[in-house]
C-alpha cells in the first residue's frame, strides 16, 4: 500500500516544506472540523480538501494570513489534543512565512 504525501510550502524542513501523509492531514482535518465553528472551518478548508483529493492548491497571501489566524485559535483551544495543536501551529507558521514572502502558499501531493 502506497502512502501519499502532502507537501505544504514555506515549511520548516530542509526543503522549506511541511510534509505529512494524507492520513496525518486527514486526522488534523477531523480535529479542526469538529473543533472550529462552521464558518471558520468553511473559510479554511479548501487547501486541506484539495490535498486530500490529490490536487494542488495555491492560497493567496491574504487568505493564508486568515488561515494562520484560525489555525492558531484552534491550536490554543483547550479541547485540541496536544499532537494536533503542534501540527496546526506548524501549518500556521508556514502560512505566515508565505505571507511574509508575498508568495502563494502551495499545497501539493
DSSP file (Angstrom, degrees, kcal/mol; ACC not computed):
  #  RESIDUE AA STRUCTURE BP1 BP2  ACC     N-H-->O    O-->H-N    N-H-->O    O-->H-N    TCO  KAPPA ALPHA  PHI   PSI    X-CA   Y-CA   Z-CA
    1    1 A X              0   0    0      0, 0.0     2,-0.4     0, 0.0     0, 0.0   0.000 360.0 360.0 360.0 129.9    0.0    0.0    0.0
    2    2 A X        -     0   0    0      0, 0.0     2,-0.5     0, 0.0     0, 0.0  -0.761 360.0-145.5 -95.6 135.4    1.4    3.4   -1.0
    3    3 A X        -     0   0    0     -2,-0.4     2,-0.3    19,-0.0    18,-0.0  -0.870  13.7-136.9-100.4 129.4    1.0    6.4    1.2
    4    4 A X        -     0   0    0     -2,-0.5    18,-2.2     1,-0.0     2,-0.4  -0.651  15.8-143.8 -84.2 139.9    0.5    9.7   -0.5
    5    5 A X  E     -A   21   0A   0    104,-0.4     2,-0.5    -2,-0.3    16,-0.3  -0.876   1.2-147.3-107.5 136.9    2.5   12.6    0.9
    6    6 A X  E     -A   20   0A   0     14,-4.0    14,-2.4    -2,-0.4     2,-0.5  -0.894  12.4-159.3-100.2 127.5    1.1   16.2    1.1
    7    7 A X  E     -AB  19 108A   0    101,-3.4   101,-2.3    -2,-0.5     2,-0.5  -0.943   4.1-166.7-110.7 125.0    3.8   18.9    0.8
    8    8 A X  E     -AB  18 107A   0     10,-2.5    10,-2.1    -2,-0.5     3,-0.5  -0.949  21.4-125.7-113.2 124.9    3.0   22.3    2.1
    9    9 A X  E    S+A   17   0A   0     97,-3.2     8,-0.2    -2,-0.5    89,-0.2  -0.134  85.3  33.4 -68.2 164.1    5.3   25.2    1.0
   10   10 A X  S    S+     0   0    0      6,-1.1     7,-0.3     5,-0.2    87,-0.3   0.757  87.0 147.3  64.5  28.5    7.1   27.6    3.3
   11   11 A X        -     0   0    0      5,-1.7     7,-0.2    -3,-0.5    -1,-0.1  -0.051  59.2-105.7 -84.7-169.9    7.5   24.9    5.9
   12   12 A X  S    S+     0   0    0      5,-0.3     6,-0.2     4,-0.1    -1,-0.1   0.383  79.9 101.0-103.9   1.6   10.3   24.3    8.4
   13   13 A X  S >  S-     0   0    0      4,-1.8     3,-2.1     1,-0.1     5,-0.0  -0.217  92.2 -88.6 -82.5-179.8   12.1   21.3    7.0
   14   14 A X  T 3  S+     0   0    0      1,-0.3    -1,-0.1     2,-0.1    -2,-0.0   0.773 129.2  46.9 -57.1 -29.6   15.4   21.4    5.0
   15   15 A X  T 3  S-     0   0    0      2,-0.2    -1,-0.3    -6,-0.0    -5,-0.2   0.317 119.9-106.0 -97.3   6.5   13.4   21.8    1.7
   16   16 A X  S <  S+     0   0    0     -3,-2.1    -5,-1.7     1,-0.3    -6,-1.1   0.868  83.7 109.2  72.4  36.6   11.2   24.6    3.1
   17   17 A X  E     -A    9   0A   0     -7,-0.3    -4,-1.8    -8,-0.2     2,-0.5  -0.896  66.1-133.9-135.0 163.7    8.1   22.4    3.3
   18   18 A X  E     -A    8   0A   0    -10,-2.1   -10,-2.5    -2,-0.3     2,-0.5  -0.997  31.6-165.8-112.3 119.8    5.9   20.7    5.8
   19   19 A X  E     +A    7   0A   0     -2,-0.5     2,-0.3   -12,-0.2   -12,-0.2  -0.935  15.6 161.5-113.7 126.7    5.4   17.1    4.6
   20   20 A X  E     -A    6   0A   0    -14,-2.4   -14,-4.0    -2,-0.5     2,-0.1  -0.977  39.3-108.6-139.1 151.4    2.7   14.9    6.0
   21   21 A X  E  >  -A    5   0A   0     -2,-0.3     4,-2.4   -16,-0.3   -16,-0.2  -0.388  34.6-112.9 -71.0 158.3    1.0   11.7    4.9
   22   22 A X  H  > S+     0   0    0    -18,-2.2     4,-2.8     1,-0.2     5,-0.2   0.832 120.1  59.3 -62.0 -29.1   -2.6   12.1    3.8
   23   23 A X  H  > S+     0   0    0    -19,-0.3     4,-1.9     2,-0.2    -1,-0.2   0.919 106.7  45.7 -63.8 -43.3   -3.5   10.0    6.9
   24   24 A X  H  > S+     0   0    0      2,-0.2     4,-2.0     1,-0.2    -2,-0.2   0.907 114.1  48.0 -66.3 -41.8   -1.9   12.7    9.1
   25   25 A X  H  X S+     0   0    0     -4,-2.4     4,-2.8     1,-0.2    -2,-0.2   0.918 110.3  52.3 -64.9 -42.4   -3.6   15.5    7.2
   26   26 A X  H  X S+     0   0    0     -4,-2.8     4,-2.2     1,-0.2    -1,-0.2   0.875 108.1  51.7 -61.8 -37.0   -7.0   13.7    7.4
   27   27 A X  H  X S+     0   0    0     -4,-1.9     4,-1.9     2,-0.2    -1,-0.2   0.905 111.2  46.7 -66.6 -40.9   -6.6   13.3   11.2
   28   28 A X  H  X S+     0   0    0     -4,-2.0     4,-2.9     2,-0.2     5,-0.2   0.913 110.4  53.6 -65.4 -41.6   -5.9   17.0   11.6
   29   29 A X  H  X S+     0   0    0     -4,-2.8     4,-3.0     1,-0.2     5,-0.2   0.912 106.4  52.9 -57.8 -43.5   -8.8   17.8    9.3
   30   30 A X  H  X S+     0   0    0     -4,-2.2     4,-1.5     1,-0.2    -1,-0.2   0.931 111.6  45.4 -59.2 -46.1  -11.1   15.7   11.6
   31   31 A X  H  X S+     0   0    0     -4,-1.9     4,-2.0     1,-0.2     5,-0.2   0.939 115.4  46.2 -63.0 -47.1   -9.9   17.6   14.6
   32   32 A X  H  X S+     0   0    0     -4,-2.9     4,-2.8     1,-0.2    -2,-0.2   0.912 111.1  51.4 -63.7 -43.1  -10.3   21.1   13.0
   33   33 A X  H  < S+     0   0    0     -4,-3.0    -1,-0.2    -5,-0.2    -2,-0.2   0.811 115.4  42.6 -67.2 -28.4  -13.7   20.3   11.5
   34   34 A X  H  < S+     0   0    0     -4,-1.5    -1,-0.2    -5,-0.2    -2,-0.2   0.789 120.6  40.9 -84.1 -29.4  -15.0   19.2   14.9
   35   35 A X  H  < S+     0   0    0     -4,-2.0    -2,-0.2    -5,-0.2    -3,-0.2   0.871 100.7  74.0 -88.5 -40.9  -13.4   22.0   16.9
   36   36 A X  S  < S-     0   0    0     -4,-2.8     2,-0.0    -5,-0.2    34,-0.0  -0.398  88.9-102.1 -78.6 149.6  -13.9   25.1   14.8
   37   37 A X     >  -     0   0    0      1,-0.1     4,-2.4    -2,-0.1     3,-0.5  -0.381  41.7-107.9 -59.6 150.1  -17.2   26.9   14.3
   38   38 A X  H  > S+     0   0    0      1,-0.2     4,-2.7     2,-0.2     5,-0.2   0.845 117.7  52.2 -52.6 -41.8  -18.7   26.0   10.9
   39   39 A X  H  > S+     0   0    0      2,-0.2     4,-1.6     1,-0.2    -1,-0.2   0.892 110.6  48.1 -66.5 -38.9  -17.9   29.4    9.4
   40   40 A X  H  > S+     0   0    0     -3,-0.5     4,-1.3     2,-0.2    -2,-0.2   0.933 113.4  46.8 -66.2 -45.4  -14.3   29.2   10.4
   41   41 A X  H >X S+     0   0    0     -4,-2.4     4,-1.7     1,-0.2     3,-0.5   0.923 111.0  51.8 -63.0 -43.6  -13.9   25.7    9.1
   42   42 A X  H 3< S+     0   0    0     -4,-2.7     4,-0.3    -5,-0.2    -1,-0.2   0.856 108.5  53.3 -60.0 -34.1  -15.6   26.6    5.8
   43   43 A X  H 3< S+     0   0    0     -4,-1.6    -1,-0.2    -5,-0.2    -2,-0.2   0.786 120.0  29.5 -73.4 -28.6  -13.2   29.5    5.4
   44   44 A X  H <X S+     0   0    0     -4,-1.3     4,-0.5    -3,-0.5     3,-0.5   0.515  95.6  87.6-110.2  -5.3  -10.0   27.5    5.8
   45   45 A X  H  X  +     0   0    0     -4,-1.7     4,-2.8     1,-0.2     5,-0.3   0.698  62.5  86.3 -75.0 -20.5  -10.9   24.0    4.5
   46   46 A X  H  > S+     0   0    0     -4,-0.3     4,-2.6     1,-0.2     5,-0.2   0.877  91.7  43.4 -53.8 -49.5  -10.1   24.4    0.7
   47   47 A X  H  > S+     0   0    0     -3,-0.5     4,-2.3     1,-0.2    -1,-0.2   0.888 115.4  50.1 -67.6 -33.4   -6.4   23.6    0.8
   48   48 A X  H  X S+     0   0    0     -4,-0.5     4,-2.2    -3,-0.2    -2,-0.2   0.944 112.9  46.3 -64.0 -47.5   -6.9   20.7    3.1
   49   49 A X  H  X S+     0   0    0     -4,-2.8     4,-1.4     1,-0.2    -2,-0.2   0.914 112.3  50.5 -61.9 -44.0   -9.7   19.3    0.9
   50   50 A X  H  <>S+     0   0    0     -4,-2.6     5,-3.0    -5,-0.3     3,-0.4   0.932 110.1  49.9 -60.6 -45.9   -7.7   19.7   -2.3
   51   51 A X  H ><5S+     0   0    0     -4,-2.3     3,-1.3     1,-0.2    -1,-0.2   0.903 109.1  51.3 -60.9 -41.4   -4.6   18.0   -0.8
   52   52 A X  H 3<5S+     0   0    0     -4,-2.2    -1,-0.2     1,-0.3    -2,-0.2   0.746 109.0  51.7 -69.7 -22.3   -6.8   15.0    0.4
   53   53 A X  T 3<5S-     0   0    0     -4,-1.4    -1,-0.3    -3,-0.4    -2,-0.2   0.472 120.7-110.7 -87.7  -2.9   -8.2   14.8   -3.2
   54   54 A X  T < 5S+     0   0    0     -3,-1.3     2,-0.3    -4,-0.4    -3,-0.2   0.707  75.5 132.1  81.7  20.5   -4.6   14.7   -4.6
   55   55 A X      < -     0   0    0     -5,-3.0    -1,-0.3    -6,-0.2     2,-0.3  -0.728  59.2-113.5-106.1 154.7   -5.0   18.1   -6.1
   56   56 A X        -     0   0    0     -2,-0.3     2,-0.4    52,-0.1    52,-0.2  -0.614  31.6-167.3 -82.1 144.4   -2.7   21.1   -6.0
   57   57 A X  E     -C  107   0A   0     50,-2.7    50,-3.0    -2,-0.3     2,-0.5  -0.998  10.6-163.4-134.0 139.5   -3.9   24.2   -4.2
   58   58 A X  E     -C  106   0A   0     -2,-0.4     2,-0.6    48,-0.2    48,-0.2  -0.991   7.8-162.2-120.9 126.4   -2.5   27.8   -4.1
   59   59 A X  E     -C  105   0A   0     46,-2.5    46,-3.0    -2,-0.5    -2,-0.0  -0.934  20.3-126.8-110.8 121.7   -3.6   30.1   -1.4
   60   60 A X    >>  -     0   0    0     -2,-0.6     4,-2.7    44,-0.2     3,-0.6  -0.291  29.0-107.2 -64.2 151.9   -3.0   33.8   -1.9
   61   61 A X  H 3> S+     0   0    0      1,-0.2     4,-2.3     2,-0.2     5,-0.2   0.840 117.0  54.4 -52.8 -40.3   -1.2   35.6    0.9
   62   62 A X  H 3> S+     0   0    0      1,-0.2     4,-1.3     2,-0.2    -1,-0.2   0.911 113.5  41.7 -61.8 -41.7   -4.2   37.4    2.2
   63   63 A X  H <> S+     0   0    0     -3,-0.6     4,-2.5     2,-0.2    -2,-0.2   0.871 110.9  57.0 -72.6 -37.1   -6.2   34.2    2.6
   64   64 A X  H  X S+     0   0    0     -4,-2.7     4,-2.4     1,-0.2    -2,-0.2   0.890 104.5  53.4 -59.9 -38.5   -3.1   32.4    4.0
   65   65 A X  H  X S+     0   0    0     -4,-2.3     4,-1.7    -5,-0.2    -1,-0.2   0.899 109.5  47.8 -62.7 -40.2   -2.9   35.1    6.7
   66   66 A X  H  X S+     0   0    0     -4,-1.3     4,-2.0     2,-0.2    -2,-0.2   0.898 110.4  51.6 -67.6 -40.1   -6.5   34.4    7.7
   67   67 A X  H  X S+     0   0    0     -4,-2.5     4,-2.9     1,-0.2     5,-0.2   0.912 106.9  54.2 -62.0 -42.3   -6.0   30.7    7.7
   68   68 A X  H  X S+     0   0    0     -4,-2.4     4,-2.3     1,-0.2    -1,-0.2   0.902 107.3  50.8 -59.1 -41.5   -3.0   31.1   10.0
   69   69 A X  H  X S+     0   0    0     -4,-1.7     4,-2.2     2,-0.2    -1,-0.2   0.933 112.3  45.9 -61.7 -46.2   -5.1   33.1   12.5
   70   70 A X  H  X S+     0   0    0     -4,-2.0     4,-2.5     1,-0.2    -2,-0.2   0.904 111.9  51.5 -65.8 -41.0   -7.8   30.4   12.5
   71   71 A X  H  X S+     0   0    0     -4,-2.9     4,-2.5     1,-0.2    -1,-0.2   0.896 110.3  49.0 -63.9 -39.2   -5.2   27.6   12.9
   72   72 A X  H  X S+     0   0    0     -4,-2.3     4,-1.9    -5,-0.2    -1,-0.2   0.902 110.6  50.4 -65.8 -40.1   -3.6   29.4   15.9
   73   73 A X  H  X S+     0   0    0     -4,-2.2     4,-0.7     2,-0.2    -2,-0.2   0.916 112.1  47.6 -63.7 -41.8   -7.0   29.9   17.5
   74   74 A X  H >< S+     0   0    0     -4,-2.5     3,-1.0     1,-0.2     6,-0.2   0.915 110.2  52.4 -64.6 -42.4   -7.8   26.2   17.0
   75   75 A X  H 3< S+     0   0    0     -4,-2.5    -1,-0.2     1,-0.2    -2,-0.2   0.843 108.3  51.5 -62.4 -33.2   -4.4   25.2   18.5
   76   76 A X  H 3< S+     0   0    0     -4,-1.9    -1,-0.2    -5,-0.2    -2,-0.2   0.609  83.8 110.3 -80.6 -12.0   -5.0   27.4   21.6
   77   77 A X  S X< S-     0   0    0     -3,-1.0     3,-1.8    -4,-0.7     8,-0.0  -0.436  72.1-134.0 -67.4 134.6   -8.4   25.8   22.3
   78   78 A X  T 3  S+     0   0    0      1,-0.3    -1,-0.1    -2,-0.1    -4,-0.0   0.693 103.8  60.5 -64.8 -18.1   -8.3   23.6   25.4
   79   79 A X  T 3  S+     0   0    0     -5,-0.1     2,-0.5     2,-0.1    -1,-0.3   0.593  79.9 102.4 -83.8 -11.0  -10.2   20.9   23.5
   80   80 A X  S <  S-     0   0    0     -3,-1.8     5,-0.1    -6,-0.2   -48,-0.0  -0.618  79.0-121.9 -76.7 121.0   -7.4   20.5   20.9
   81   81 A X    >>  -     0   0    0     -2,-0.5     4,-2.1     1,-0.1     3,-0.9  -0.333  23.5-116.4 -59.8 144.4   -5.3   17.4   21.6
   82   82 A X  H 3> S+     0   0    0      1,-0.3     4,-2.0     2,-0.2     5,-0.2   0.852 111.8  55.6 -53.7 -43.0   -1.6   18.3   22.0
   83   83 A X  H 3> S+     0   0    0      1,-0.2     4,-1.1     2,-0.2    -1,-0.3   0.845 112.9  42.1 -64.2 -31.9   -0.4   16.4   19.0
   84   84 A X  H <> S+     0   0    0     -3,-0.9     4,-2.7     2,-0.2    -1,-0.2   0.759 106.6  62.6 -85.0 -25.7   -2.8   18.3   16.7
   85   85 A X  H  X S+     0   0    0     -4,-2.1     4,-2.2     2,-0.2    -2,-0.2   0.944 105.1  47.9 -58.4 -48.0   -2.0   21.6   18.4
   86   86 A X  H  X S+     0   0    0     -4,-2.0     4,-2.3     1,-0.2    -1,-0.2   0.912 112.0  49.0 -60.2 -44.9    1.6   21.2   17.2
   87   87 A X  H  X S+     0   0    0     -4,-1.1     4,-2.3     1,-0.2     5,-0.2   0.922 110.0  50.5 -63.4 -44.3    0.5   20.4   13.7
   88   88 A X  H  X S+     0   0    0     -4,-2.7     4,-2.2     1,-0.2    -1,-0.2   0.898 111.2  49.7 -60.6 -40.4   -1.9   23.3   13.5
   89   89 A X  H  X S+     0   0    0     -4,-2.2     4,-2.5     2,-0.2    -1,-0.2   0.890 108.5  52.1 -67.5 -38.8    0.9   25.6   14.7
   90   90 A X  H  X S+     0   0    0     -4,-2.3     4,-2.0     2,-0.2    -2,-0.2   0.908 112.0  46.1 -63.6 -41.1    3.4   24.3   12.1
   91   91 A X  H  X S+     0   0    0     -4,-2.3     4,-2.4     2,-0.2    -2,-0.2   0.891 111.7  52.1 -67.4 -38.5    0.9   24.9    9.3
   92   92 A X  H  X S+     0   0    0     -4,-2.2     4,-2.4    -5,-0.2    -2,-0.2   0.909 109.3  49.8 -63.0 -41.7    0.1   28.4   10.7
   93   93 A X  H  X S+     0   0    0     -4,-2.5     4,-2.1     2,-0.2    -1,-0.2   0.889 109.6  50.9 -65.2 -38.8    3.8   29.2   10.7
   94   94 A X  H  X S+     0   0    0     -4,-2.0     4,-2.1     2,-0.2    -2,-0.2   0.921 109.8  50.4 -63.2 -43.3    4.2   28.0    7.1
   95   95 A X  H  X S+     0   0    0     -4,-2.4     4,-2.3     1,-0.2    -2,-0.2   0.916 109.6  51.3 -60.0 -43.0    1.2   30.2    6.1
   96   96 A X  H  X S+     0   0    0     -4,-2.4     4,-2.9     1,-0.2    -1,-0.2   0.879 107.3  52.6 -62.4 -38.6    2.8   33.2    7.8
   97   97 A X  H  X S+     0   0    0     -4,-2.1     4,-1.8   -87,-0.3    -1,-0.2   0.897 109.0  49.9 -65.6 -38.4    6.1   32.6    6.0
   98   98 A X  H  X>S+     0   0    0     -4,-2.1     5,-2.4     2,-0.2     4,-0.7   0.928 112.0  48.4 -62.4 -43.9    4.3   32.6    2.7
   99   99 A X  H ><5S+     0   0    0     -4,-2.3     3,-1.1     1,-0.2    -2,-0.2   0.938 110.4  51.0 -60.3 -47.6    2.6   35.8    3.7
  100  100 A X  H 3<5S+     0   0    0     -4,-2.9    -1,-0.2     1,-0.3    -2,-0.2   0.823 112.3  46.7 -60.9 -32.3    5.9   37.4    4.7
  101  101 A X  H 3<5S-     0   0    0     -4,-1.8    -1,-0.3    -5,-0.2    -2,-0.2   0.566 108.6-125.8 -84.5  -9.4    7.4   36.4    1.4
  102  102 A X  T <<5 +     0   0    0     -3,-1.1     2,-0.3    -4,-0.7    -3,-0.2   0.822  68.8 127.3  67.2  30.5    4.4   37.7   -0.5
  103  103 A X      < -     0   0    0     -5,-2.4    -1,-0.3    -6,-0.2    -2,-0.1  -0.813  68.2 -93.8-118.5 156.1    4.0   34.4   -2.2
  104  104 A X        -     0   0    0     -2,-0.3     2,-0.7   -44,-0.1   -44,-0.2  -0.400  36.8-123.2 -63.5 146.3    1.2   31.9   -2.7
  105  105 A X  E     - C   0  59A   0    -46,-3.0   -46,-2.5    -2,-0.1     2,-0.4  -0.856  35.6-153.2 -91.8 114.8    1.1   29.2    0.0
  106  106 A X  E     - C   0  58A   0     -2,-0.7   -97,-3.2   -48,-0.2     2,-0.4  -0.753  17.9-172.2-104.7 137.3    1.2   26.0   -2.1
  107  107 A X  E     +BC   8  57A   0    -50,-3.0   -50,-2.7    -2,-0.4     2,-0.3  -0.986  19.0 158.2-121.5 132.0   -0.2   22.6   -1.2
  108  108 A X  E      B    7   0A   0   -101,-2.3  -101,-3.4    -2,-0.4   -52,-0.1  -0.968 360.0 360.0-148.5 164.9    0.6   19.5   -3.4
  109  109 A X              0   0    0     -2,-0.3  -104,-0.4  -103,-0.2    -1,-0.1   0.331 360.0 360.0-119.8 360.0    0.7   15.8   -3.4
